[in-house]
Amino acid sequence: MLPVIYSDEFLDHKTGRFHPERPERLSAIVDALKAAPWADRIEWHLPTPADARNLMPILRQVHSRSYIETVERIAQTGGGALDPDTPVSPRSYDVALLAASAWLDGVDRVLTTRNPAFVLARPPGHHAESDVGMGFCLFSNAAIAARYALNQPGVDRVAILDWDVHHGNGTQAIVENNPQIAYCSLHQFPCYPGTGKADERGAHNNVLNLPLPPSSTIGTYQPLLETKVIPFLSDFHPDLLIVSAGYDANAADPLAGMALQPQDYGLLTQYCLQVTRAIVFGLEGGYDLDALARSVVETIQPCLRA
């Protein structure tokens, strides 16, 4: 059985009629998972309400008080935007808190079972920095989850693999000075947000950025996974692996120029399972509904076989 943490409340973060990061992303994934031949092997779980887990002290380990209050104020006054790409609707603040809590639920379940879990939540997070939201992202879910995990018994090291087509500038900025967290990103370059250069190593040699040219296929990814990514992650000996699972490197995706296919994400998962079974997959990008849904199915399937 594989836990999927999901709530219909995640659909209440409204981004506008033509925004690519729209609620239908989650609906498409839910429909695809329920139609999968192994649908009976998925355990659906509602996320813990933010108030019930006292989320705010955890959130303030990552984000400044002033930034958190800014997001809350915009939502409470009827909505607005953090930047031209990052809308905030009246329920966005509450939904973003619930999304962060869902990622923490993923951590809890994986640390208990030592088996993978998938967090199906929005808004995404890897572009959000400590004091600014951007790139569709409000709170930095992967970084929050990593910091939370380090507070749990028996967890001394956490690794984050970001396979979204865009570099997770927010995640890296938040974790790169922490020797207990490693960050690895494979991303298209040049591409938004223009960060993630290969010569960035982090304060403790704990960052590995692998910028890839447009039109890269799995044939480009695979040698890097075998010679760089998996050795980097394995040598870090993580007690937990968090995957910022974005699916906008698909050839069908409208926001980038890579050439992966949905089935390639099953191969990415297989590589992750070589490092550990203690994996939290959390949704980031992916904006072609069909490719997105099929890719999540492909991601989960190897976890059920292994």
Rosetta blueprint (number, residue, H / E / L):
1 M L
2 L E
3 P E
4 V E
5 I E
6 Y L
7 S L
8 D H
9 E H
10 F H
11 L H
12 D H
13 H L
14 K L
15 T L
16 G L
17 R L
18 F L
19 H L
20 P L
21 E L
22 R L
23 P L
24 E H
25 R H
26 L H
27 S H
28 A H
29 I H
30 V H
31 D H
32 A H
33 L H
34 K H
35 A H
36 A L
37 P L
38 W L
39 A H
40 D H
41 R H
42 I E
43 E E
44 W E
45 H E
46 L L
47 P L
48 T L
49 P L
50 A L
51 D H
52 A H
53 R H
54 N L
55 L H
56 M H
57 P H
58 I H
59 L H
60 R L
61 Q L
62 V L
63 H L
64 S L
65 R H
66 S H
67 Y H
68 I H
69 E H
70 T H
71 V H
72 E H
73 R H
74 I H
75 A H
76 Q H
77 T L
78 G L
79 G L
80 G E
81 A E
82 L E
83 D E
84 P L
85 D L
86 T E
87 P E
88 V E
89 S L
90 P L
91 R L
92 S H
93 Y H
94 D H
95 V H
96 A H
97 L H
98 L H
99 A H
100 A H
101 S H
102 A H
103 W H
104 L H
105 D H
106 G H
107 V H
108 D H
109 R H
110 V H
111 L H
112 T H
113 T H
114 R L
115 N L
116 P L
117 A E
118 F E
119 V E
120 L L
121 A L
122 R L
123 P L
124 P L
125 G L
126 H L
127 H L
128 A L
129 E E
130 S L
131 D L
132 V E
133 G L
134 M E
135 G L
136 F L
137 C E
138 L L
139 F L
140 S L
141 N H
142 A H
143 A H
144 I H
145 A H
146 A H
147 R H
148 Y H
149 A H
150 L H
151 N L
152 Q L
153 P L
154 G L
155 V L
156 D L
157 R L
158 V E
159 A E
160 I E
161 L E
162 D E
163 W L
164 D L
165 V L
166 H L
167 H L
168 G L
169 N H
170 G H
171 T H
172 Q H
173 A H
174 I H
175 V H
176 E L
177 N L
178 N L
179 P L
180 Q L
181 I E
182 A E
183 Y E
184 C E
185 S E
186 L E
187 H E
188 Q E
189 F L
190 P L
191 C L
192 Y L
193 P L
194 G L
195 T L
196 G L
197 K L
198 A L
199 D L
200 E L
201 R L
202 G L
203 A L
204 H L
205 N L
206 N L
207 V E
208 L E
209 N E
210 L E
211 P E
212 L E
213 P L
214 P L
215 S L
216 S L
217 T L
218 I H
219 G H
220 T H
221 Y H
222 Q H
223 P H
224 L H
225 L H
226 E H
227 T H
228 K H
229 V H
230 I H
231 P H
232 F H
233 L H
234 S H
235 D H
236 F H
237 H L
238 P L
239 D L
240 L E
241 L E
242 I E
243 V E
244 S E
245 A E
246 G L
247 Y L
248 D L
249 A L
250 N E
251 A L
252 A L
253 D L
254 P L
255 L L
256 A L
257 G L
258 M L
259 A L
260 L E
261 Q L
262 P L
263 Q L
264 D H
265 Y H
266 G H
267 L H
268 L H
269 T H
270 Q H
271 Y H
272 C H
273 L H
274 Q H
275 V H
276 T L
277 R L
278 A L
279 I E
280 V E
281 F E
282 G E
283 L E
284 E L
285 G L
286 G L
287 Y L
288 D L
289 L H
290 D H
291 A H
292 L H
293 A H
294 R H
295 S H
296 V H
297 V H
298 E H
299 T H
300 I H
301 Q H
302 P H
303 C H
304 L H
305 R H
306 A L
